[in-house]
Amino acid sequence: MDMRARVNTALKQAMKDKAADRLSTLRLINAAIKDRDIAVRGSGDEEAACCGDAEVLAILGKMTKQRQESARAYEEGGRLDLAERERQEIAVIEEFLPKQLDEDEVENAVRAAITATGAGSIRDMGKVMGELKARYTGQMDFGKVGPMVKDQLCATGNC
């Protein structure tokens, strides 16, 4: 089942269960996907009339990151009730994301991507990151992976 269908199925189930908070978050997800569809349609690319699973995963990852930042800001401002609500939304969104890779799995993935692309210097970092994004979208935080790739490429002595 594709991501769009999974979200719609969960949305219908939340309506039946009368789970208002869950329903609200699922509607936000659906709206973000539809916004992306409209943006793609506006670009004039008929082939990409709607976004695929990879783009949906990217949207969900972005939504999760936004809510994590909001929760942190609410905590700093002393609004623990709002921070908790953000965390509840994160939990609903993460149901649709693939399992996050742990530190060792990320390091192994980085090494494999460096080997697969034949990267030998820091100039090849874009190739490595592209390879990782193609294979592991939604499974790792690329903001944290970038420095790891840089460190491993620098370890070869070609910084």
C-alpha positions in Angstrom: 0.0 0.0 0.0 1.4 3.4 -1.0 1.9 6.2 1.6 -1.1 8.2 0.4 -3.4 5.2 0.8 -2.0 4.4 4.2 -2.7 8.0 5.4 -6.2 7.9 4.0 -7.0 4.6 5.6 -5.7 5.9 8.9 -7.8 9.0 8.5 -11.0 7.1 7.9 -10.2 4.9 10.9 -9.6 7.9 13.1 -13.0 9.3 12.0 -14.7 6.0 13.0 -12.9 5.9 16.3 -13.7 9.6 17.0 -10.1 10.2 17.8 -10.0 14.0 17.4 -6.3 14.7 18.0 -5.2 11.9 15.7 -7.7 13.0 13.1 -6.4 16.5 13.2 -2.8 15.4 12.7 -3.8 13.1 9.8 -5.7 16.0 8.1 -2.6 18.1 8.4 -0.6 15.4 6.7 -3.2 15.0 4.0 -3.2 18.8 3.4 0.6 18.9 3.2 0.5 16.2 0.5 -2.2 18.0 -1.4 -0.3 21.2 -1.2 2.7 19.5 -2.7 0.6 18.0 -5.5 -0.7 21.5 -6.4 2.8 22.9 -6.4 4.0 20.1 -8.7 1.0 20.6 -11.0 1.7 24.3 -11.2 5.2 23.6 -12.5 3.7 22.2 -15.7 5.3 18.7 -15.4 2.5 16.4 -16.5 4.5 13.3 -15.7 4.6 14.2 -12.0 0.9 15.0 -11.5 1.1 13.9 -7.9 3.9 13.2 -5.5 5.2 9.7 -4.9 6.2 7.9 -1.8 9.6 9.4 -1.6 8.2 12.9 -1.7 5.6 12.0 0.9 8.4 10.6 3.2 10.2 13.9 2.7 7.1 15.9 3.7 6.6 13.7 6.8 10.2 14.1 7.8 9.9 17.9 7.4 6.7 17.9 9.5 8.4 15.9 12.2 11.4 18.2 12.3 9.1 21.3 12.5 7.2 19.8 15.4 10.4 18.9 17.3 11.6 22.5 17.0 8.2 23.8 18.1 8.2 21.4 21.1 11.6 22.6 22.1 10.6 26.3 21.8 7.4 25.6 23.9 9.5 23.9 26.6 11.9 26.9 26.8 8.9 29.2 27.0 7.3 27.1 29.8 4.4 26.0 27.8 4.6 22.2 28.5 1.0 21.6 27.4 1.7 22.8 23.9 5.0 20.9 23.8 3.2 17.7 24.7 0.6 18.3 22.0 3.5 18.7 19.5 5.0 15.4 20.7 1.6 13.7 20.2 1.5 14.9 16.6 5.1 13.7 16.1 4.0 10.2 17.3 1.2 10.1 14.7 3.4 11.3 11.9 6.2 8.8 12.8 3.7 5.9 12.4 4.1 6.5 8.6 7.9 6.9 8.6 10.1 3.9 8.2 12.2 2.7 11.2 15.0 5.1 11.9 18.5 3.7 11.5 20.7 3.5 14.6 24.2 5.0 14.8 26.0 1.9 13.6 23.6 1.3 10.7 24.1 4.9 9.6 27.9 4.6 9.7 27.7 1.3 7.7 25.3 3.0 5.2 27.7 6.0 4.8 30.7 3.6 4.2 28.6 1.6 1.6 27.6 4.8 -0.2 31.2 6.1 -0.3 32.3 2.7 -1.8 29.3 2.6 -4.2 30.0 6.1 -5.6 33.8 5.7 -5.6 34.1 8.9 -3.6 37.7 9.8 -2.8 37.7 13.4 -1.6 35.4 16.0 -0.1 34.4 17.1 -3.6 32.4 13.9 -3.9 30.3 14.6 -0.9 27.3 15.6 -3.1 27.4 12.2 -4.8 27.5 10.4 -1.5 24.7 12.4 0.0 22.6 11.9 -3.2 23.2 8.1 -2.9 22.1 8.1 0.8 19.0 10.2 0.1 18.0 7.9 -2.7 18.3 4.8 -0.5 17.5 6.0 3.0 14.9 8.8 2.7 13.0 9.0 5.9 15.3 6.6 7.7 18.1 9.0 8.8 18.6 12.6 9.7 20.6 14.0 6.9 21.6 17.0 8.9 23.5 14.7 11.2 24.7 12.4 8.4 26.5 15.3 6.5 29.3 15.7 9.1 29.7 11.9 9.3 30.2 11.8 5.5 32.6 14.7 5.7 34.6 13.0 8.4 34.9 9.7 6.6 35.9 11.4 3.3 38.5 13.5 5.2 39.8 10.4 6.9 41.1 9.3 3.5 43.3 12.3 3.6 41.8 14.3 0.7 40.1 17.2 2.5 
